[in-house]
Amino acid sequence: LQNVRIDPSSISFNMWKDIPVPFYMSVYFFEVLNPKDVLQEAKPVLNQRGPYVYREFRYKTNITFHDNDTVSFLEYRQFFFQPDLSSGSEEEYIVVPNILMMGAAVMMENLPNIVKLLLSGALASLKQEAFMNRTVGEIMWGYEDPLIETINTFVPGLIPFKGKFGLFAQMNNSNSGLFTVFTGMKNVSRVHMVDLWNGLKKVNYWRSNECNMINGTSGEMWPPFMPPTSLEFYSPDACRSLTLVYEKSGRFKGVPTYRFVAPKTLFANGTDYPPNKGFCPCMQSGIQNVSSCRLNAPMFISHPHFYNADPALVNAVEGLHPSEHQHALFLDVHPMTGIPMNCSIKLQLNLYIKHVSGIMQTENIKPVVLPLLWFAESGSIEGPVLNQFYTNLVLIPSLLDYLQYIFIGLSVLLIISAAVLRVTSQ
């Protein structure tokens, strides 16, 4: 128990502070093969490209212990492209929706027509179109676009940022918010459980208290002696707490594990699963509207290839092939310590696009939730780290248990022997 607490003297502290497990983020893009046809009401035809693999480093700073058995910290992430593990380079071009323009068009749908016409004219002068041909690196980490200044001029505050735009630009060399978690020094059953995130007990993105709750841990470790039921963690990327359910027991490199997976209700809409009504306005089951925490842009998250989603989402485009083996997420956790041994967290980013009257660049696009990309963050304990983990947190406790059993057995034998001697002497 001492070794799983967040304490500088514990064995697991350095593993918690600077995660030694090699994490990789594999990104798969959906290239639109028929952009001109989509403008004329055709179904989008997609082709998956990738993976483009990045080595991910995580480390904590601003570690501050508090008197109420908590510790606060900032965790930073850095990504480095791995050409030898990738199926392509960051310089490759891919045709995808013009995310800024199409997103802004849907966001402006209910504004006065004169505003939309003015913006449409400005877009034409900038030669902006509904689809763009950009490199992988630009889509990931950002590109200069005069459209940002143009939109801010016509509709101030619509996209409250300046400079480059990229889907992962805010993740690299940045933190995911100030977490305050319990150390377990006073109550080990609460170790790693989140007390506050950015000073908040709950977020205000959603429409119900239940959906706004910050539950579970920060997603790195869990309290020891886990029951085979479920686990929870708060994900700043998803802007909500996620609950995974127990699937089966197994072993990883000889270490016993519990496997936790996403339930089919994770991204279900409020009609199919009433507790999720707070995440609405909803569309089909299997996608979650995250516009309220993504600058009101019409963005949705889901499992890759709309796995476990309404078949209508898959049928609205061509080129998707949902598969449990390839697209389901999982966490393998050592139940005695609560430390993940092997994991693969997978999410897909989708953009809702449609024809918007007054914005001629959207022409005759039929409403569709269009997959942009999906990514898998994966890691497992191996090599020297696994040996240290097994020796210090698995083998030694097991030996102590064994010695304890021997001690108990000897004590029982002594008690029985003493009783026999008393009976014999009488």
Beta strands, then each sheet from edge to edge (+ up, - down):
strand 1: 23-32
strand 2: 46-65
strand 3: 70-81
strand 4: 93-97
strand 5: 131-135
strand 6: 174-182
strand 7: 194-197
strand 8: 230-235
strand 9: 240-252
strand 10: 255-261
strand 11: 287-289
strand 12: 299-302
strand 13: 330-334
strand 14: 339-353
strand 15: 368-380
sheet 1: 7+ 6- 3+ 2- 1+ 15- 14+ 12- 11+
sheet 2: 7+ 6- 3+ 2- 1+ 15- 14+ 13- 10+ 9- 8+
sheet 3: 4+ 5-
end
